[in-house]
Amino acid sequence: MSQSSTQRLVYRAAYQYIGPFFENKLDKFEDLRRALRRAGMDISLRMYLSVSVFYALFGAISAMIFFGLLKFILGLSVIGINLPLTFIPIFGILTGITTYVVRLILPSTRIGERKRKLEASLPTASSYMAAMSSAGVTPDEIFFSLSRDEIGLFVSGDAKKISRDIKVFGLDIIRAIENASRRSPSTKYSSFLEGINATNTSGGDLQAYFENASETLMRDKIQEEKAYVELLGLFAELFLVACIVTPTFAVVLIAMVALQAQMDHTSLVTIVLALAVFLVPILQSMIIILVDGSQPVD
């Protein structure tokens, strides 16, 4: 059975057998519903909660089986652990709770990534829309063309949803853009969509709006790139101080203390190894995470 069919089977079973439990409790998860919509996750709230509980139960059972095998077949003493039997269900419950909590916060973690990607592709998308508008293409056809575009813009996925609302659900362009604006995690993208509606309903020049928006968004993106270059310089200095100068100074200082017979050989080796194996890699990883998190999306 392929992975996609297995996933469909899991979703169907979870929705059928676990979903009824949440039927009258969905209003308590409105924040999660909004997070799912803003994260661009096309799944109903009941389905997501049902699958989350399924994965939590699966994780709990798997953890109990794993620790049970270690206890009764391999013997926990093999890995130097001697825990009582009651810890097996405790580990299972903790694993299930952790899995469920992670599933609940997962949409919120994806909102920031979707926001960055939308704003990164917006200047190019607005230029594309300006070119389409100059050819006399209507707004609904512009979004439909953008949804089929193959230049790799992240905003094309949202344009596909707007086009779907119009062609499949029968909404007018104003209502479809309003829905897209409400589910957007980016205030910049929401303002861009609201400007399209305002220009369209007031009889304004959409081509001029797209051109002005494109110039403004491109100017903002250039400023963001300049700010990121300056931030990289700061990270480089931080890396130099935290990962090179400070450990080197610490090793020299420790060596001087050892020469004064204030520290035995074992302690000296332990501290130097701790600096080289643990502290420096941790500092380097933290800086890498900071650089990656602040990097603009192409």
C-alpha angles and dihedrals in degrees: 000000000000123000094251093052090046090052092050090050091051092048093048094049093045093049093047100045105025101028096075089062090065097040095101095032102058093103088066090063100054092125090056090048091055091045091053091051094047092045090056093239107153098211132109120249093242092050093048093050092046093051091045091056090046092053090046091053091045091050092048093050092045092051092050091049091048095051090040090058090049091050102044106024109027097021120233089242087074090073094036097258126122109185128162122252093254091069092069096072090038091058089047093052092047091050092050093048091048092050092050094048092048090052090051094052095040095089091052091054091052094052093073093049092049091048092054093048093047093050092045093055096040099087092053092043092052090051089050091050091048090055091048092048092051087059091057097255115157120240095251091052090046091058091044091052091046090052090057094044116122101200091103102251114163090214089066089079091058091045088055090057091050091050090047092053090053102042101032106029096033098235120153119245093257094055093042092053091047090055091049090050092052094051094045117110091203122079089199092056091044090052090049091053093045089052090055090053093046092049093044096048094044093050094246129154107276093189091057090046093052092047093049092045090049092053092047094047093046091050090051091049091052090052090050091051091051091049090050092052090053090048090052089057089054091049090049091055090046090051092049093051100038101037105030115018099038097046091045092050090047092051092049091047092049091048091052091050090049091051089056088059091245094123133041124233095255094054091047093053092045094053094045092049091048090053094046100039104033116013101044095046090047091052091047091050091050092052091047090052091049092050093047093047094051096043114115116239115248 
